[in-house]
C-alpha cells in the first residue's frame, strides 16, 4: 500500500507521499513522485499501485515528454497522454498480471500548471485512463491508504487556507496513516507549486526531522480530550436509581 495526497488551495498545490515499498516480506524505500519543471510548464505525478506498472507507464510517458512536451499547453492534455500510456501498459500486462493473481490498479494524482492554464490544476487519474478534476468543494485527494487521513482533512482543510496551513494538514493526514498502517512510513516527499510560479519545489523529510511535530500533536490531542465537555456523556457512568428501586 502507499499514501499519496494532493491538495488544491486558492494559493496553489501541495503534494505529499510516503516512500515505503512493500513486496511480500521485503520493505524498501523508493520515490513515488515524478516531476517536470520547464518554463511556464510544471507538473507532478504521484502513483499508487503495482510498482512495475508504475515504472513502465512513467518510462513510456517520459519518452513522450521528451518528444512532444512543448505541444501540451494545458495540464489536462498531459493527463490524457499519461492516461494513454497507462492504457498501453494495461494492454501489454493486465492479462498476465491477473493470471498471476495481481490487480492492475494504478491510480495517479497529477497536479501542475501549464502556460495556458489560468491556475494550477489537480486531477485524479483512474487505472482505466479516465480522470476527474479536484476542485474547491473537496480540495484534496488521497490514493493508496486513504481511510486514516481523510478525517483530519475533512475536519480541518478548506480551499481558502494558506499553503503553510494546508501543508500542516497534509503531514497530520500522513502521520495518522503512518501510526495506523504498517505499510506507510517515512521518509516523505513533498511538492509545492504556487499560483503562476511554474516551478515545483521538492523536499524530502526524514522521521527525525518531524518526530517533534508528531509528539506535539499527540500531546494536543490528549489535552483536548481531557478538556472535552462531558456533562452529557458522564451520565453514561452514573447509576440509574430507577433500576434499583424497581421503577417506583
C-alpha positions, 0 to 999 in steps of 0.5 A: 500500500502507499499514501499519496495526497494532493491538495488544491488551495486558492494559493496553489498545490501541495503534494505529499507521499510516503516512500515505503515499498512493500513486496511480500516480506521485503520493505524498501524505500523508493520515490513515488513522485515524478516531476517536470519543471520547464518554463511556464510548464510544471507538473507532478505525478504521484502513483499508487499501485503495482510498482512495475506498472508504475515504472513502465507507464512513467518510462513510456510517458517520459519518452513522450515528454521528451518528444512532444512536451512543448505541444501540451499547453494545458495540464489536462492534455498531459493527463490524457497522454499519461492516461494513454500510456497507462492504457498501453501498459494495461494492454501489454500486462493486465492479462498476465498480471491477473493470471498471476493473481495481481490487480492492475490498479494504478491510480495517479494524482497529477497536479501542475500548471501549464502556460495556458492554464489560468491556475494550477490544476489537480486531477485524479487519474483512474487505472482505466485512463479516465480522470476527474478534476479536484476542485474547491468543494473537496480540495484534496485527494488521497490514493493508496491508504486513504481511510486514516487521513481523510478525517483530519482533512475533512475536519480541518482543510478548506480551499481558502487556507494558506499553503503553510496551513494546508501543508500542516494538514497534509503531514497530520493526514500522513502521520495518522496513516503512518501510526495506523498502517504498517505499510506507510512510513517515512521518509516523505516527499513533498511538492509545492507549486504556487499560483503562476510560479511554474516551478515545483519545489521538492523536499524530502523529510526524514522521521527525525526531522518531524518526530517533534511535530508528531509528539506535539500533536499527540500531546494536543490531542490528549489535552483536548480530550481531557478538556472535552465537555462531558456533562452529557456523556458522564451520565453514561457512568452514573447509576440509574436509581430507577433500576434499583428501586424497581421503577417506583 
